[in-house]
């Protein structure tokens, strides 16, 4: 089931902004998975990439993805009681 926003798009709404950050993270994670899996597939098919090695690129990108995830979680709107 796709993620969907029901209601008017209001950039001032904190819930809408959080939803937008979640969607951006999902797009980033999808691009990471698609590009890295393809790159590792070609690497294993005996077409080595020049330096820097693919493991460094994957590690740095995974680190950036982890930082983005922490940012999304830390910036979530607080529940109002």
N, C-alpha and C positions, 0 to 999 in steps of 0.2 A: 504494500500500500504506500503510495507516494506521500511525502510530506506536503501538506497543503495549508495555506493560510486562509481562514474563513473570516471575512469582514473587510472593511476598507483598509487600504494600505496607509497607515499613518506613521511617518518616520519619527514623530515625537513620542510615540507609544513605546515604553521600555520593553514590553513583551514582543512587539514587532521587531525592534532592533535586535533583541536576543535571538529571535527566530531567524533573522537575516544572517547573524553570525554563525548559527548552526548550519544553515544552508551553505554558506561559504566554506565552512570547515568540511562539510560532506563533499563538496566539489573538489576541494584541495586533496582530500584523502582519496577520492576516486581517481584523480589525475596521477597522484603518487603511485597508486596500485597499478594502474594501466601502463604508465611509462616505465616504471621500474621492473614490472614483470616482463615486459617486452625487451627491455635492455638486458636483463639477466638471461632471457632465453637466447638472444643473439650472442651474448658472451659465452654461454655454454655450448653454442653451436660452433665453437672454435673461431669466433671472430672477435678477438680481444680488443678492447678499447684502449687507446693510448692513455698515458698517465695524465691526470690523477685517476687512480683505479676506480672502478664502479662501486666498490664497497665504500669508499670515502664519500662519493656523491650520494649514495643511498643513505649513509649514516647522517650526513649533514641535513639532507632533506627530511629524514625521519625525525631528526631533532627539531627542525623548524615546525614540523607537523605537531609534535608533542607540545611545543611552546604555544602554538595556536590553540590546541585543545585546552591547555591550562588557562589560557586567556579567556576562552569561551566560558569555561566553568566558573572562573573567578568573577566575570562580569555579568553573570546571570542576575536578573532582577530578584530582589528579595520579596518574600511573601509578606504581605501586610495583614496583620492580625486584627 
